[in-house]
Amino acid sequence: GVLADRIGYRKTTVISLLVGLPFLLCGNKLMWVSLVGVGLFSMTMSLTVAVLVSRFPKMPCFSFGITTVALFLGTAPAFLVRPTSMVAHIVIVSVLSIAAFFALWHCIKKGS
């Protein structure tokens, strides 16, 4: 949140997802590498809440609730699907990261 306030929401989204992606891709076997990637990826969570609060200004708690449910739904497949190869892991992480990037990029106003 602090970084987004200083350099802007869009730049923070780009930086956190691009820097976090290699850690997520290479963290299939090393937990600490994966945790760094998850931490960087999670930097977009405050941006998601800010976007939702701007869309629902009279319901800030609802906005937080939506992100909580989305976070749960986003992690639920990890308990059901385990990639068996590094290629499958890379494809899954890449597709989800790119989808998150474009969703945030589309929702965040220019100049933010």
C-alpha positions as a Markdown table, in Angstrom:
| # | Residue | x | y | z |
|---|---|---|---|---|
| 1 | Gly | 0.0 | 0.0 | 0.0 |
| 2 | Val | 2.8 | 2.4 | 0.9 |
| 3 | Leu | 4.6 | 1.8 | -2.4 |
| 4 | Ala | 1.3 | 2.2 | -4.4 |
| 5 | Asp | 0.8 | 5.6 | -2.7 |
| 6 | Arg | 4.3 | 6.7 | -3.6 |
| 7 | Ile | 4.7 | 5.5 | -7.2 |
| 8 | Gly | 1.1 | 4.8 | -8.2 |
| 9 | Tyr | -1.2 | 1.8 | -8.4 |
| 10 | Arg | -0.3 | 0.7 | -11.9 |
| 11 | Lys | 3.5 | 0.8 | -11.4 |
| 12 | Thr | 3.1 | -1.2 | -8.2 |
| 13 | Thr | 1.0 | -3.8 | -10.0 |
| 14 | Val | 3.6 | -4.2 | -12.7 |
| 15 | Ile | 6.6 | -4.3 | -10.4 |
| 16 | Ser | 5.1 | -6.7 | -7.9 |
| 17 | Leu | 3.7 | -9.1 | -10.4 |
| 18 | Leu | 6.8 | -9.1 | -12.7 |
| 19 | Val | 9.3 | -9.4 | -9.9 |
| 20 | Gly | 7.2 | -12.0 | -8.1 |
| 21 | Leu | 6.6 | -14.2 | -11.1 |
| 22 | Pro | 10.1 | -15.8 | -11.3 |
| 23 | Phe | 9.9 | -16.6 | -7.6 |
| 24 | Leu | 6.6 | -18.3 | -8.1 |
| 25 | Leu | 7.8 | -20.2 | -11.1 |
| 26 | Cys | 11.0 | -21.4 | -9.5 |
| 27 | Gly | 9.4 | -22.1 | -6.1 |
| 28 | Asn | 7.9 | -25.4 | -7.0 |
| 29 | Lys | 10.5 | -27.3 | -4.9 |
| 30 | Leu | 11.8 | -24.6 | -2.6 |
| 31 | Met | 9.3 | -23.2 | -0.1 |
| 32 | Trp | 11.3 | -20.0 | 0.7 |
| 33 | Val | 11.5 | -19.0 | -2.9 |
| 34 | Ser | 7.8 | -19.6 | -3.3 |
| 35 | Leu | 7.0 | -17.5 | -0.2 |
| 36 | Val | 9.0 | -14.6 | -1.6 |
| 37 | Gly | 6.8 | -14.8 | -4.8 |
| 38 | Val | 3.6 | -15.1 | -2.8 |
| 39 | Gly | 4.6 | -12.0 | -0.8 |
| 40 | Leu | 5.3 | -10.0 | -3.9 |
| 41 | Phe | 2.1 | -11.2 | -5.5 |
| 42 | Ser | 0.2 | -10.3 | -2.4 |
| 43 | Met | 1.2 | -6.7 | -2.7 |
| 44 | Thr | -1.6 | -6.4 | -5.2 |
| 45 | Met | -4.2 | -7.2 | -2.5 |
| 46 | Ser | -4.3 | -3.7 | -1.1 |
| 47 | Leu | -4.7 | -2.4 | -4.7 |
| 48 | Thr | -7.7 | -4.8 | -5.2 |
| 49 | Val | -9.3 | -3.6 | -2.0 |
| 50 | Ala | -8.8 | 0.1 | -3.1 |
| 51 | Val | -10.3 | -0.6 | -6.5 |
| 52 | Leu | -13.3 | -2.3 | -5.0 |
| 53 | Val | -13.8 | 0.5 | -2.4 |
| 54 | Ser | -13.7 | 3.0 | -5.2 |
| 55 | Arg | -16.4 | 1.0 | -7.0 |
| 56 | Phe | -18.5 | 0.6 | -3.9 |
| 57 | Pro | -17.8 | 3.8 | -1.9 |
| 58 | Lys | -20.8 | 3.3 | 0.5 |
| 59 | Met | -19.8 | -0.4 | 1.2 |
| 60 | Pro | -16.1 | -0.6 | 2.2 |
| 61 | Cys | -16.7 | -3.6 | 4.4 |
| 62 | Phe | -18.4 | -5.4 | 1.5 |
| 63 | Ser | -15.4 | -4.6 | -0.6 |
| 64 | Phe | -13.0 | -6.2 | 1.9 |
| 65 | Gly | -15.4 | -9.2 | 2.2 |
| 66 | Ile | -15.3 | -9.7 | -1.6 |
| 67 | Thr | -11.5 | -9.8 | -1.6 |
| 68 | Thr | -11.5 | -12.3 | 1.3 |
| 69 | Val | -13.9 | -14.6 | -0.6 |
| 70 | Ala | -11.9 | -14.2 | -3.8 |
| 71 | Leu | -8.7 | -15.0 | -1.9 |
| 72 | Phe | -10.2 | -18.2 | -0.6 |
| 73 | Leu | -11.6 | -19.2 | -4.0 |
| 74 | Gly | -8.2 | -18.5 | -5.6 |
| 75 | Thr | -6.4 | -20.7 | -3.2 |
| 76 | Ala | -8.9 | -23.6 | -3.1 |
| 77 | Pro | -7.7 | -25.2 | -6.3 |
| 78 | Ala | -4.3 | -25.6 | -4.8 |
| 79 | Phe | -5.8 | -28.2 | -2.5 |
| 80 | Leu | -7.5 | -30.0 | -5.3 |
| 81 | Val | -4.9 | -29.8 | -8.2 |
| 82 | Arg | -1.2 | -30.6 | -7.8 |
| 83 | Pro | 0.9 | -30.1 | -10.9 |
| 84 | Thr | 3.0 | -33.2 | -11.5 |
| 85 | Ser | 5.6 | -31.5 | -13.8 |
| 86 | Met | 7.5 | -28.2 | -13.8 |
| 87 | Val | 5.9 | -27.4 | -17.1 |
| 88 | Ala | 2.4 | -27.7 | -15.7 |
| 89 | His | 3.4 | -25.6 | -12.7 |
| 90 | Ile | 4.8 | -22.9 | -15.0 |
| 91 | Val | 1.7 | -22.8 | -17.2 |
| 92 | Ile | -0.7 | -22.6 | -14.2 |
| 93 | Val | 1.3 | -19.8 | -12.4 |
| 94 | Ser | 1.9 | -17.8 | -15.6 |
| 95 | Val | -1.7 | -17.9 | -16.7 |
| 96 | Leu | -3.1 | -16.9 | -13.3 |
| 97 | Ser | -0.5 | -14.1 | -12.9 |
| 98 | Ile | -1.2 | -12.7 | -16.4 |
| 99 | Ala | -5.0 | -12.9 | -15.6 |
| 100 | Ala | -4.5 | -11.0 | -12.3 |
| 101 | Phe | -2.3 | -8.4 | -14.1 |
| 102 | Phe | -4.9 | -7.7 | -16.8 |
| 103 | Ala | -7.8 | -7.6 | -14.3 |
| 104 | Leu | -6.0 | -5.1 | -12.1 |
| 105 | Trp | -4.6 | -3.1 | -15.1 |
| 106 | His | -8.1 | -2.8 | -16.5 |
| 107 | Cys | -9.7 | -1.7 | -13.2 |
| 108 | Ile | -7.1 | 0.8 | -12.1 |
| 109 | Lys | -7.7 | 4.2 | -13.6 |
| 110 | Lys | -4.9 | 5.8 | -15.5 |
| 111 | Gly | -2.9 | 8.3 | -13.5 |
| 112 | Ser | -3.3 | 6.3 | -10.3 |
